[in-house]
């Protein structure tokens, strides 16, 4: 018998998934065209979450090598990632409410204790130069514990309850961040507790600031003070107070006028603080950590400013002396740590490898290799958008530089100008024949307001434009878009027209000649900026920046007119220097104290001026062939700018406007 067969449904073929790209395997590029050592460290820091360290290390590379593309790219990526990290931290930071810290009593709650062995002993004392704070830190290998909010790691929110991050106090195992009246204790970048100190800051007749704070066990020690004389508040200033970390309740408060320094130090079972203000008494104080009772008072010769610990010793910086003190056994004093918490260790895996390859390709200008590195980096789980965006942008610039954008100064390495004498330097060759010098004769002098120049002058294409360092290289609206605001980490300081050229000064050190929209030359003038000797108290002001320059023929004439009083550098400032534009060779230098204004070219000569407060104010005519001064004329005050009006020279001085006629010798 036949059996009827029921037709069976035909199975639909299962669609195959979209083909996945073949996995890319990254091998680190270790060719001769690798990365600068600082950039290597910066990339490792960036890949392991230490964005602040990455930014510092990339900038260190740019300080030495401003043409280093990978360093510039990584610095921008680290800065962007810091901002993104802070935005995320800010959005997560305000879930809870802070504990309230109470006001403190203005009469001492903790009385001094007698018959207690002194903790501190002076090991050494030496006079300082008052302004050499940075040298003190470097000489002793000290790290500050107070940091600005803008230098915070990305894990800290940049704002809390409507207040921006102000300062951070960095300790061995935690840090305290200040947001207006609010404090936040963090460890490893993670928030632990927050406090509202508004009542505490209103405790006295003059409002306090949180000058410093540190957690010690289950206590939060806060130093509350205002910056001013004690008599303003009847002596109610500069307190220490301890609060319970878990509840915010007051445990103890000190007597007044004991905590006016930038910080205090926890030393075992003690708190070491200090106070001094101009003519008020200057002391260090030791308090019992458990009760706040004062156990030692040590007289100092001048007002203390900061206390820092290194190798079991306490370094004390006062107004005009540096102390070193011991405190019992060395383990009583513990130092701080790096200003950025180290995140949990992570493996430097595929993302780091592809990032390394991308930076190397960036340095080579290899768009194809950069594209491969970007593709590999995108597929890694730890890839970061900030670095991806920077790599993408660099690939676009390598493929096709955007029209109308800033000049890429990193296409060209700066030529380092060799050191030259800080004295008159004559040319090697006999000067060519030159015409007799022009004759200048004063024909008019009028008083002028010292404040006649606008605070924010407009940018004019045919006139020099100067930017103060605080402008950070940012030009005003209306300036040409092609002018780069930075060269490495160095901000733009001046834009100077020079015939068909435009001269750019970055950081007072780098001088770029741009001709027909192309970079003609970049000169590194660092060797001409540092006089052989300087008063140690003024050495940070003794750097002589490039203030003006002009090109004529194959030469560029440069004025290094910045810096301090002439006496602070023993008269070695205000030089004019002639350089070969193509090689950077120094051809001659003028005598000192000739130029700290701009100058005008008059055939085979230039006219410039020098003056500085109580120093002589003069106008000089200088021969271009050899830098010799051939005429000098007195001015009523320090010259600032010179320009031609027909056959006359106009000199704008501090308090006057001089006019000179120009005549050719017969």
Buried (B, 14 or more C-beta within 10 A) or exposed (E): EEEEEEEEEEEEEEEEEEEEEEEBEBEEBEEEEBBBEBBBBBBBBBBBBBBBBBBBBBBBBBBEBBBBBBBBBBBBBBBBBBBBBBEEBBEEBBEEEBBBBBBBEBEBBBEBBEEBEEBBEBEEBEEBBEBBBEBBBEEBEBBBBBBEBEBBBBBBBBBBBEEEBBBBBBBEEBBBBBBBBBBBBBEBBEBEBBBBBBEBBEBBEBEBBBBBBBBBEEBBBBBBBBEEBBEEBEBBBBBBBBBBBEEBEBBBBBBBBBBBBBBBBBBBEBBBBBBBBEEBEBBBBBBBBBBBBBBBBBEBBBBBBBBBBBEBBBBBBBBEBBBBBBBBEEEBBBBBBEBBBBBEEEEBEBBBBBBBBBBBBBBBEBBEBBBBBBEBBBEBEBBBEBBBEBBBEBBEBBEEEEEEEEBBBBEBEBBEBEEBEBEBBEBEEEBEEBEEBBBBEBEEBEEBEEEEEEEEEEBEEEEBBBBEEEBEBEBEEEBEEEBBBBBBBBBBBBBBBBEEBBBBBBBBBBBBBBBEEEBBBBBBBBBBBBBEEBBBBBBBBBBBBBBBBBBBEEBBBBBBBBBBBBEBBBBBBBBBBBBBBEEBBBBBBBBBBBBBBBBBBBEBBBBBBBBBEEBEBBBBBBBBBBBBBEBBBEBBBBBBBBEEEEEBBBBBBBEBBBBBBBEEEE
